[in-house]
């Protein structure tokens, strides 16, 4: 299991970023959460099989078509055994 905490900066709110991430996480069996942060970034935690988690990080680097990702900060953390994926 792998866990990564990401913060995505740029034009990432109001462009279906959270919905896109949530749908993709469900398809890949990745647990965690995604939310809009007060500084206009999007924050997410992904936990699951290493390849699936890396695919989620790559998705966040691109974002949905209407997003303009300027920067992605990613930190690996100790897995907590999360289940399911939540939009906060």
Long-range contacts (C-beta under 8 A, 24 or more apart in sequence): 1-47, 1-48, 1-49, 1-50, 1-79, 1-81, 2-47, 2-48, 2-49, 2-50, 2-53, 2-54, 2-76, 2-79, 3-32, 3-45, 3-46, 3-47, 3-53, 3-76, 3-77, 3-78, 3-79, 3-80, 3-82, 4-45, 4-46, 4-47, 4-53, 4-56, 4-57, 4-74, 4-75, 4-76, 4-77, 5-43, 5-44, 5-45, 5-74, 5-75, 5-76, 5-77, 6-43, 6-44, 6-45, 6-46, 6-57, 6-60, 6-72, 6-73, 6-74, 6-75, 7-37, 7-41, 7-42, 7-43, 7-72, 7-73, 8-41, 8-42, 8-43, 8-44, 8-60, 8-63, 8-69, 8-71, 8-72, 9-41, 9-69, 9-70, 9-71, 9-72, 9-73, 10-63, 10-67, 10-68, 10-69, 10-70, 10-71, 11-67, 11-68, 11-70, 12-40, 12-41, 12-42, 12-63, 12-67, 12-68, 12-69, 13-40, 13-41, 13-42, 15-63, 15-64, 15-66, 15-67, 16-64, 16-66, 17-42, 17-63, 17-64, 17-67, 18-42, 18-87, 19-87, 20-59, 20-63, 20-64, 21-56, 21-59, 21-60, 22-85, 22-87, 24-55, 24-56, 24-59, 25-56, 25-85, 26-85, 28-52, 28-55, 28-56, 30-56, 30-85, 31-82, 31-83, 31-84, 31-85, 32-82, 32-85, 32-86, 33-85, 33-86, 33-87, 33-88, 34-85, 34-86, 34-87, 34-88, 35-87, 35-88, 45-77, 45-82, 47-79, 47-80, 47-81, 47-82
